[in-house]
Amino acid sequence: MPTVDETLTPQEVVNQLDKYIVGQEEAKKCVALALRDRIRRRKLPPEIAEEINPKNIIMIGPTGVGKTEIARRIAKLTAAPFIKIEATKFTEVGYVGRDVESIIRDLTELSIRMVKAERIKGQKERAEEMAEERVIDALLALRNDRDYEKTASPQVDVVWPEASTPSPSRGRTREKLKEKLRKGELDDRFIEIEVEESSVPLEVASVGGMEGLGIDLKDLFGNFFPPRQKRKRVKVKDAREILFNQEAQKLVDLEEITTEAIRRVEETGIVFIDEIDKVATPSGGEAHGPDVSRGGVQRDLLPIVEGTTVLTKHGAVRTNHILFIAAGAFSHSKPSDLLPELQGRFPIRVELSSLSQNHLYRILVEPFNSLMKQYQALLRTEEVELDFTADGLKEIAQISYQLNQKLENIGARRLHTVMEKVLQEISFRASELKGQKMVIDAPYVTERLKDIVKDEDVSRYVL
């Protein structure tokens, strides 16, 4: 079976990104080509494929123009393990804080969860059937319970077989119970089931340095204190979920899941490093004070991006073919301020443009998950219909653009603050406006924002 992204051409990738991101065509093309090269590499003989490095990308542009969204959508589109990290959260070895190798460990954990969820989904029907049978067994066990009369729910009418009832009759009773169970008629009945309970005597705290060795103390102590079985009295609807998880765990091969997850990390993993400009040293000088470790973070990142082997508790993970996408505003530094060796590991550089007033208007209207559609869907749950006119949306875009020019330029994120202010009163009074249609036009937008837009001091803090 081909992987999810093998049928995607670069143009199809761009078309998919266009559904969520306005503009930034150059950046979309770059990531589309990087993905396509991965597909091409997988079709090559192993000896050649091993020598082909991923086309790592640096995205340069102000906040709120779509850098993170492009990377996140690409990962979702290709079902690839994806992690977003901020470069400023890490310190060089020897300082208190997270080391860069934890990026790969976190990515591996995420990949394992992804693969495990896929495998469980594939066994869903079988696991549900097995859980159902165990619930029915527990329900029938109540027949012999002396305390049954105290525990049974009087609202649920269940036909119970007598001890002398022939086997076919008991079979019919199971079918009746199964039918009632599927209809939800037994959801509030209490039954007893066996659940696993951790037998580790104390909560084990994480110890600094152990993570770097790929050691998990909880798992270590768990081997000495295996989980024990405990009978628990729960409602049927809760028991079904607990038993489904238990049965699903039995049906999947954890070793096979781990192997596949590591393979995906190594072959299709994507790491998005945000705020890379914050660890650059402006003008080539050494940083001092609290930023002394910035150059060290770059030096520690270098082998990860270049290709190394990171030890995790699930095994060794090679980073040679993980795709790294770095991003930063570079308002106080330049990409050339990064270590030359690190620069060389990001051969593709693309500059994302600031958003114009027209871009902001299109962001409100065009994307599949646009703000306009989100607010309409939210208030529709309260039976309030929002009707945005074209001039109303253009007014929101114009005010957002002006505020970005006058205050800090935060790109499309400004639309969130402006839209929230415009619709605050309607959202607050939604229960009173049930069944009504509210028109959001230019005069309404102007009226809602006039005082804030006029007073720059107020808008600086409110918007």
Protein Blocks (a to p, Z undefined) as FASTA:
>chain_A
ZZfklmpcfklmmmmmmmmmggjklmmmmmmmmmmmmmmmmmpcfklmmmpccddddddd
dehilpmmmmmmmmmmnopacddddfklpccehiacddfklmmmmmmmmmmmmmmmmmmm
mmmmmmmmmmmmmmmmmmmmmmmpmklmmmpcfkbccddddfklcfklmmmmmmmmmmmm
mnopmmmpccdddddddfbfbacdddehjlmnopafklmmmmmmccddddddddfklmmm
mmmmmmmmmmpcfklmmmmmmmmmmmmgccddehklmmpcehhiacehjllmmmmmmmmm
mmmmnopadddfkbccdfklcccddddfklmbcfklpcfklmmmmmbccddddddfklmm
mmmmmpmkbfklmmmmmmmmnopacdddfklmmmmmmmmmmmmmmmccehjmlmmmmmmm
mmmmmmmmmmmmgoiacdddfklmmmmmmmmmmmmmlmmmmZZ
